[in-house]
Amino acid sequence: GVMMGDMLAFGSLVERAMEVLLITLLGAALAMYWDWRAIG
């Protein structure tokens, strides 16, 4: 019912947040790597 719908929506929200966090971390790691390469 309503609870199940809320749980599904919350799960989708968490999944989206994790995706964004993962992409952000990956981008930051790449930026740091390229900075290090440029400096080195």
PDB file of N, CA, C and O in Angstrom:
ATOM      1  N   GLY A   1       0.821  -1.199   0.000  1.00  0.00           N
ATOM      2  CA  GLY A   1       0.000   0.000   0.000  1.00  0.00           C
ATOM      3  C   GLY A   1       0.860   1.256   0.000  1.00  0.00           C
ATOM      4  O   GLY A   1       1.848   1.354  -0.728  1.00  0.00           O
ATOM      5  N   VAL A   2       0.465   2.208   0.828  1.00  0.00           N
ATOM      6  CA  VAL A   2       1.170   3.482   0.881  1.00  0.00           C
ATOM      7  C   VAL A   2       2.602   3.286   1.382  1.00  0.00           C
ATOM      8  O   VAL A   2       3.539   3.852   0.818  1.00  0.00           O
ATOM      9  N   MET A   3       2.775   2.495   2.429  1.00  0.00           N
ATOM     10  CA  MET A   3       4.108   2.270   2.987  1.00  0.00           C
ATOM     11  C   MET A   3       5.052   1.681   1.947  1.00  0.00           C
ATOM     12  O   MET A   3       6.197   2.118   1.827  1.00  0.00           O
ATOM     13  N   MET A   4       4.579   0.693   1.196  1.00  0.00           N
ATOM     14  CA  MET A   4       5.415   0.055   0.185  1.00  0.00           C
ATOM     15  C   MET A   4       5.837   1.078  -0.858  1.00  0.00           C
ATOM     16  O   MET A   4       6.990   1.087  -1.290  1.00  0.00           O
ATOM     17  N   GLY A   5       4.911   1.940  -1.266  1.00  0.00           N
ATOM     18  CA  GLY A   5       5.227   2.975  -2.253  1.00  0.00           C
ATOM     19  C   GLY A   5       6.283   3.922  -1.710  1.00  0.00           C
ATOM     20  O   GLY A   5       7.210   4.306  -2.423  1.00  0.00           O
ATOM     21  N   ASP A   6       6.139   4.297  -0.442  1.00  0.00           N
ATOM     22  CA  ASP A   6       7.124   5.185   0.176  1.00  0.00           C
ATOM     23  C   ASP A   6       8.493   4.524   0.220  1.00  0.00           C
ATOM     24  O   ASP A   6       9.506   5.161  -0.072  1.00  0.00           O
ATOM     25  N   MET A   7       8.523   3.254   0.585  1.00  0.00           N
ATOM     26  CA  MET A   7       9.790   2.523   0.665  1.00  0.00           C
ATOM     27  C   MET A   7      10.461   2.472  -0.700  1.00  0.00           C
ATOM     28  O   MET A   7      11.670   2.675  -0.808  1.00  0.00           O
ATOM     29  N   LEU A   8       9.678   2.201  -1.748  1.00  0.00           N
ATOM     30  CA  LEU A   8      10.234   2.132  -3.100  1.00  0.00           C
ATOM     31  C   LEU A   8      10.782   3.492  -3.513  1.00  0.00           C
ATOM     32  O   LEU A   8      11.865   3.581  -4.090  1.00  0.00           O
ATOM     33  N   ALA A   9      10.031   4.548  -3.215  1.00  0.00           N
ATOM     34  CA  ALA A   9      10.471   5.895  -3.580  1.00  0.00           C
ATOM     35  C   ALA A   9      11.757   6.235  -2.831  1.00  0.00           C
ATOM     36  O   ALA A   9      12.684   6.804  -3.409  1.00  0.00           O
ATOM     37  N   PHE A  10      11.811   5.887  -1.542  1.00  0.00           N
ATOM     38  CA  PHE A  10      13.000   6.167  -0.736  1.00  0.00           C
ATOM     39  C   PHE A  10      14.197   5.382  -1.267  1.00  0.00           C
ATOM     40  O   PHE A  10      15.301   5.918  -1.356  1.00  0.00           O
ATOM     41  N   GLY A  11      13.981   4.106  -1.623  1.00  0.00           N
ATOM     42  CA  GLY A  11      15.061   3.284  -2.173  1.00  0.00           C
ATOM     43  C   GLY A  11      15.587   3.890  -3.457  1.00  0.00           C
ATOM     44  O   GLY A  11      16.797   3.920  -3.682  1.00  0.00           O
ATOM     45  N   SER A  12      14.685   4.373  -4.303  1.00  0.00           N
ATOM     46  CA  SER A  12      15.096   4.994  -5.563  1.00  0.00           C
ATOM     47  C   SER A  12      15.910   6.247  -5.276  1.00  0.00           C
ATOM     48  O   SER A  12      16.905   6.516  -5.950  1.00  0.00           O
ATOM     49  N   LEU A  13      15.486   7.016  -4.271  1.00  0.00           N
ATOM     50  CA  LEU A  13      16.189   8.253  -3.911  1.00  0.00           C
ATOM     51  C   LEU A  13      17.599   7.930  -3.425  1.00  0.00           C
ATOM     52  O   LEU A  13      18.560   8.599  -3.806  1.00  0.00           O
ATOM     53  N   VAL A  14      17.721   6.900  -2.580  1.00  0.00           N
ATOM     54  CA  VAL A  14      19.033   6.502  -2.053  1.00  0.00           C
ATOM     55  C   VAL A  14      19.937   6.046  -3.192  1.00  0.00           C
ATOM     56  O   VAL A  14      21.116   6.396  -3.243  1.00  0.00           O
ATOM     57  N   GLU A  15      19.366   5.253  -4.112  1.00  0.00           N
ATOM     58  CA  GLU A  15      20.149   4.758  -5.241  1.00  0.00           C
ATOM     59  C   GLU A  15      20.658   5.924  -6.081  1.00  0.00           C
ATOM     60  O   GLU A  15      21.812   5.934  -6.510  1.00  0.00           O
ATOM     61  N   ARG A  16      19.786   6.908  -6.314  1.00  0.00           N
ATOM     62  CA  ARG A  16      20.177   8.084  -7.101  1.00  0.00           C
ATOM     63  C   ARG A  16      21.285   8.852  -6.385  1.00  0.00           C
ATOM     64  O   ARG A  16      22.252   9.287  -7.011  1.00  0.00           O
ATOM     65  N   ALA A  17      21.139   9.016  -5.067  1.00  0.00           N
ATOM     66  CA  ALA A  17      22.143   9.747  -4.286  1.00  0.00           C
ATOM     67  C   ALA A  17      23.489   9.024  -4.328  1.00  0.00           C
ATOM     68  O   ALA A  17      24.534   9.659  -4.477  1.00  0.00           O
ATOM     69  N   MET A  18      23.464   7.696  -4.197  1.00  0.00           N
ATOM     70  CA  MET A  18      24.706   6.919  -4.233  1.00  0.00           C
ATOM     71  C   MET A  18      25.374   7.060  -5.592  1.00  0.00           C
ATOM     72  O   MET A  18      26.596   7.175  -5.685  1.00  0.00           O
ATOM     73  N   GLU A  19      24.555   7.050  -6.657  1.00  0.00           N
ATOM     74  CA  GLU A  19      25.085   7.198  -8.013  1.00  0.00           C
ATOM     75  C   GLU A  19      25.799   8.539  -8.155  1.00  0.00           C
ATOM     76  O   GLU A  19      26.922   8.606  -8.655  1.00  0.00           O
ATOM     77  N   VAL A  20      25.136   9.604  -7.710  1.00  0.00           N
ATOM     78  CA  VAL A  20      25.719  10.947  -7.801  1.00  0.00           C
ATOM     79  C   VAL A  20      27.010  11.020  -6.990  1.00  0.00           C
ATOM     80  O   VAL A  20      28.004  11.592  -7.437  1.00  0.00           O
ATOM     81  N   LEU A  21      26.984  10.428  -5.780  1.00  0.00           N
ATOM     82  CA  LEU A  21      28.167  10.457  -4.921  1.00  0.00           C
ATOM     83  C   LEU A  21      29.322   9.721  -5.581  1.00  0.00           C
ATOM     84  O   LEU A  21      30.461  10.188  -5.564  1.00  0.00           O
ATOM     85  N   LEU A  22      29.017   8.559  -6.168  1.00  0.00           N
ATOM     86  CA  LEU A  22      30.058   7.760  -6.815  1.00  0.00           C
ATOM     87  C   LEU A  22      30.676   8.517  -7.983  1.00  0.00           C
ATOM     88  O   LEU A  22      31.897   8.529  -8.145  1.00  0.00           O
ATOM     89  N   ILE A  23      29.824   9.154  -8.803  1.00  0.00           N
ATOM     90  CA  ILE A  23      30.313   9.908  -9.962  1.00  0.00           C
ATOM     91  C   ILE A  23      31.162  11.095  -9.497  1.00  0.00           C
ATOM     92  O   ILE A  23      32.199  11.401 -10.086  1.00  0.00           O
ATOM     93  N   THR A  24      30.701  11.763  -8.421  1.00  0.00           N
ATOM     94  CA  THR A  24      31.453  12.906  -7.896  1.00  0.00           C
ATOM     95  C   THR A  24      32.826  12.472  -7.402  1.00  0.00           C
ATOM     96  O   THR A  24      33.831  13.122  -7.690  1.00  0.00           O
ATOM     97  N   LEU A  25      32.865  11.360  -6.652  1.00  0.00           N
ATOM     98  CA  LEU A  25      34.146  10.859  -6.137  1.00  0.00           C
ATOM     99  C   LEU A  25      35.062  10.472  -7.280  1.00  0.00           C
ATOM    100  O   LEU A  25      36.257  10.763  -7.253  1.00  0.00           O
ATOM    101  N   LEU A  26      34.498   9.811  -8.290  1.00  0.00           N
ATOM    102  CA  LEU A  26      35.300   9.386  -9.438  1.00  0.00           C
ATOM    103  C   LEU A  26      35.873  10.607 -10.155  1.00  0.00           C
ATOM    104  O   LEU A  26      37.045  10.621 -10.530  1.00  0.00           O
ATOM    105  N   GLY A  27      35.040  11.629 -10.343  1.00  0.00           N
ATOM    106  CA  GLY A  27      35.493  12.846 -11.011  1.00  0.00           C
ATOM    107  C   GLY A  27      36.579  13.550 -10.208  1.00  0.00           C
ATOM    108  O   GLY A  27      37.556  14.039 -10.775  1.00  0.00           O
ATOM    109  N   ALA A  28      36.409  13.601  -8.876  1.00  0.00           N
ATOM    110  CA  ALA A  28      37.415  14.241  -8.022  1.00  0.00           C
ATOM    111  C   ALA A  28      38.730  13.468  -8.090  1.00  0.00           C
ATOM    112  O   ALA A  28      39.803  14.067  -8.161  1.00  0.00           O
ATOM    113  N   ALA A  29      38.644  12.141  -8.067  1.00  0.00           N
ATOM    114  CA  ALA A  29      39.854  11.309  -8.135  1.00  0.00           C
ATOM    115  C   ALA A  29      40.569  11.527  -9.464  1.00  0.00           C
ATOM    116  O   ALA A  29      41.794  11.638  -9.503  1.00  0.00           O
ATOM    117  N   LEU A  30      39.807  11.587 -10.547  1.00  0.00           N
ATOM    118  CA  LEU A  30      40.403  11.818 -11.864  1.00  0.00           C
ATOM    119  C   LEU A  30      41.058  13.193 -11.923  1.00  0.00           C
ATOM    120  O   LEU A  30      42.161  13.335 -12.450  1.00  0.00           O
ATOM    121  N   ALA A  31      40.381  14.205 -11.382  1.00  0.00           N
ATOM    122  CA  ALA A  31      40.930  15.564 -11.394  1.00  0.00           C
ATOM    123  C   ALA A  31      42.236  15.610 -10.606  1.00  0.00           C
ATOM    124  O   ALA A  31      43.213  16.211 -11.053  1.00  0.00           O
ATOM    125  N   MET A  32      42.252  14.976  -9.436  1.00  0.00           N
ATOM    126  CA  MET A  32      43.472  14.949  -8.623  1.00  0.00           C
ATOM    127  C   MET A  32      44.576  14.202  -9.363  1.00  0.00           C
ATOM    128  O   MET A  32      45.732  14.625  -9.343  1.00  0.00           O
ATOM    129  N   TYR A  33      44.232  13.106 -10.009  1.00  0.00           N
ATOM    130  CA  TYR A  33      45.215  12.308 -10.749  1.00  0.00           C
ATOM    131  C   TYR A  33      45.835  13.120 -11.876  1.00  0.00           C
ATOM    132  O   TYR A  33      47.052  13.119 -12.061  1.00  0.00           O
ATOM    133  N   TRP A  34      44.975  13.819 -12.636  1.00  0.00           N
ATOM    134  CA  TRP A  34      45.487  14.616 -13.748  1.00  0.00           C
ATOM    135  C   TRP A  34      46.310  15.795 -13.250  1.00  0.00           C
ATOM    136  O   TRP A  34      47.308  16.158 -13.873  1.00  0.00           O
ATOM    137  N   ASP A  35      45.897  16.410 -12.107  1.00  0.00           N
ATOM    138  CA  ASP A  35      46.678  17.503 -11.512  1.00  0.00           C
ATOM    139  C   ASP A  35      48.068  17.001 -11.147  1.00  0.00           C
ATOM    140  O   ASP A  35      49.070  17.658 -11.431  1.00  0.00           O
ATOM    141  N   TRP A  36      48.118  15.828 -10.514  1.00  0.00           N
ATOM    142  CA  TRP A  36      49.394  15.239 -10.106  1.00  0.00           C
ATOM    143  C   TRP A  36      50.264  14.951 -11.328  1.00  0.00           C
ATOM    144  O   TRP A  36      51.472  15.184 -11.310  1.00  0.00           O
ATOM    145  N   ARG A  37      49.639  14.445 -12.381  1.00  0.00           N
ATOM    146  CA  ARG A  37      50.373  14.158 -13.615  1.00  0.00           C
ATOM    147  C   ARG A  37      50.936  15.453 -14.210  1.00  0.00           C
ATOM    148  O   ARG A  37      52.079  15.491 -14.667  1.00  0.00           O
ATOM    149  N   ALA A  38      50.121  16.511 -14.199  1.00  0.00           N
ATOM    150  CA  ALA A  38      50.543  17.789 -14.782  1.00  0.00           C
ATOM    151  C   ALA A  38      51.693  18.385 -13.962  1.00  0.00           C
ATOM    152  O   ALA A  38      52.652  18.915 -14.523  1.00  0.00           O
ATOM    153  N   ILE A  39      51.590  18.297 -12.639  1.00  0.00           N
ATOM    154  CA  ILE A  39      52.642  18.845 -11.773  1.00  0.00           C
ATOM    155  C   ILE A  39      53.919  18.019 -11.923  1.00  0.00           C
ATOM    156  O   ILE A  39      55.016  18.564 -12.044  1.00  0.00           O
ATOM    157  N   GLY A  40      53.755  16.683 -11.912  1.00  0.00           N
ATOM    158  CA  GLY A  40      54.900  15.785 -12.018  1.00  0.00           C
ATOM    159  C   GLY A  40      55.529  15.903 -13.392  1.00  0.00           C
ATOM    160  O   GLY A  40      56.513  15.223 -13.680  1.00  0.00           O
TER     161      GLY A  40
END
